[in-house]
């Protein structure tokens, strides 16, 4: 699990890259622990002015791996640990002393949206989409779908997205306030770096004050994320979850070409 999160420094800008493209950068305890360690390293960077969060491969993150979850002897304990780690990562990213820019390519599924919701500026590609998959799996939304997303796109749009299990397209993400702008996939990293260095050139004390004010509801968000975790761990015990997860995994198996199935 070495190098599941890469750290790159370029003057006042530090870039964190999720680096499990062969697994669609799925959220695992190992990846989240690595992110926590990376954030601690970032905080020690002298002259830090901005952080970029990006991912390797065509998918930003597929969220938690359902197959791994169901393979656990105690899936409730596993889910509880995973969400506790994710929420810690989200809050530590909020607590960064500098702005966070998320460069998001391809799909973002399930709780992985949390890594995007805590960014100050979000760049997406035309292929980017956001899908909860909560009701499909018979589970409860996590990762800020109810704690943070309504603050950005509104209660009604969030409700439609979750209750009808529909994806948010990149165009909608920008129009609704979930993202700032669309960039071609081939130029996403370049545009994110340019933006980060532009922010880094601003007066740091003023930037820090603006960010603290923008995240003034941090403690309330933490409490709402905890509520998401509690409801998820309750719902995962249900018959609905058993049915939804089994159907989801069956569909996945049926769509894998025979020559690539293992």
N, C-alpha and C positions, 0 to 999 in steps of 0.2 A: 504493500500500500504506500510505498515511498512516492513522494512527489505527486500526490493526488491534488495538492494545491501548490502552484508555483508562485514565487514572489520575484518580481522584477522591479528594479529601482532605476529611475531616470530623473536625476536631479530631485526636485521637490515632489515628484509624482511617484507613487508606488502602485504597481498593478498586481492584483491577485487573480490567478487563473485557475478555475476548476479544471482538473486534468484527468478525467476518467471518460474520455470520449467513447471508448469501446463499450461503456455501460451507460451511455447517454447522460453522464455526469449525475447519476442517481444519488440521492441523499442517503448516506449511510452514517453510522456512528463514527467510522474511521474518517470519512470526509469532513464531517462537522467538527470533530476533534482537531483535524488538521487546520480547518479554517480558524478555530479559536486560537490555536498556536500562531497562525500567520498574522492574525489581528494584533496579538501581543507584540510580535516582531515589528509590525508596521508602526505601532505606537512609539517604538524606540528610535525610529528613523529620524535623524537630525535634519531639521529644515523641512519636515513634511508639510505639504500644502494641499494635497488632494490624493484620493485613492480611486483607482478604477477596478471594478469587479467585472470579469469576463469569463468565458468558458471555451474550452477546446472542442473542436468538432462541430457538426451541423446542428446539434441540439444543446440549448443552454442548460436545461436540466429537466429530466422526466419526473422529478420529485422522488418520493420514497419508492423503493422497489417492492412491488406487491408480492412477487414470488419469494423474496427474502423474508418479508413480513410473515407470510403464511407458513414458511418453513421453520419458524421459531417454535420451540417447545412451549414458550410462554409469550405469545404474541402481544398480550396486553402490556407486559413489562417492557418488551422491545419497543413498542409504539410509544410508551410513556417516556423511555429514555431518549428515543429519537427526537420526539417533539420538544422535550426539555432542552436538548442540545441545540436544535434549530432555533428555538426562541431565545436561547442565550446568544447565539450568533447574531440574530437580528438585533437584539438590544445592544450588543457590543458594537455593531456597525452604527447604530444610532448614536452611541456614545463616543464615536470617533471625534477627535477635536477638529477634523477637517471635512470638507464635502466628499461625498461618495457618488461616483458616476458608474452606472450599470450599463454595460454594452451587451445587449441581449439579442442573440441570433437564434432563429428557429423556435420550436415549441418550448413553452414553459408549462409544466403540468403539476397539479396538486400543490403540495406545500412548498414547492420550489419558488412559487410566486413571492414568498416571504423575502427572499434575497433581493428581489426587485423592488418590493414595496418600501423597503427601508432606504433606498437610494434617494439622493437629492435631485439628480438628473438622470433620466433614462433614455438611452438610444436603442432603437429596435431596427430590425431589417424587415423588408416586405414579407418575409416568410415567418416572422414571429407571430405566435398566437399564445393565448393564455386560457387554459382549461382546468377546471377544478377536479372533475371526475369523482366528486364526493357522492352524489346521488347514484351515479352509475355503479359505484362499488358498495352502496349501502352504508356509507360512512358519513362522518361529519366533517365540514370544511375546517381546514387547519392552515397555518402559515400566514394568517392575516387576511384571509378571504372575507371574514366578517369584522375583524378588529381594525383593519386599516383601509381595505379597498373602498368601502362606502364613503370614506372621507375624501377619496380622490375622484371617484366616478359617480357617486350618489347612491342612495339606498335603493331606488327603483331599478337602476341598471344592474347593480350587484345582485338584487333579488332575481331578476330575469336570468342573469348568467348562471346563478346557482340552481334555481328551481327548474329551469329548462335544460340544464347541463349543456349550455352552448359556449362555444369558444369566443373569446374577444380577439378580433383581428388586429393587425398592426395599425391599420387605418383608424379603427375604432379606439385603440389604445391612445393614440395621439389626440383624436378629436374629443375623447372623454376625459383626458387628463391623467391617464395611467402612464403615458410616455410623453417625452418632449418632442422627439422628431424621429423620422425614418431615414436610415442611411443604407446604401447598398451594402450587401454582405461583404463584398470585397474591400470596402472602405470603412467598415464599422470600427475596427480597432484604431485605425488612423484618426478618425473623427473623434473618438472617445479620448485619445491622447491629446489631440489639439485642444479639445474643450477643457480637459484637466489642466493643461499648462496655462490656458487662458485664465482659469480660476486661480491657479497658483500665483499668477502675477498680481492679483489683487492684494489689498492690505489684509494681512491674516487676522488681526484682532477684530476688524469689522466683519469679516467673513464668519469668524467663530461666533460672534454675537448673533448674527442673522440666523445661523444654523441652530443655536440653542433656542432661539425664539420659535423657529419653525417646528422644533420637536418638543415644545413645551408640555405636550400631553403625554410624554414618555411613560410616566408611571401609570396613567390610565390605560395606555396601550398594553403595558406589561400585564395588567390585571385582565384585560380582555383576551390576550393571548393565552393566559393561564386557563381561562374559561374554555377557550377552544380546545386546549389539551384535555381538560377534564371530560368534555362532552365526547371527544373522539375516543378516549379510552373507555367510556361507557358504551358508545355505539358499536365499537368493534367486538363487543361481547354478543351482539344481537344476531338473530337468525337472518335478518336482512343482510348483514355484513357477510355471513357465510355464503348466502345465495349470490350476492353481488360480486364478491371476490372470485368465487368459483366460475361464474359466467364470464367474467373479465379474462381470467387466465385461460379458460377454454377457447375464447375468441382469439387470444394471442397465439395459442398453440396451433389453431386451425389456419392462421395466416402466415405461419413460418413455412417457407419452402422445404420440402422433404430433405433436399440435399444439405440444408443448413441446420436442420433440427438435430438436437443432441439428446 
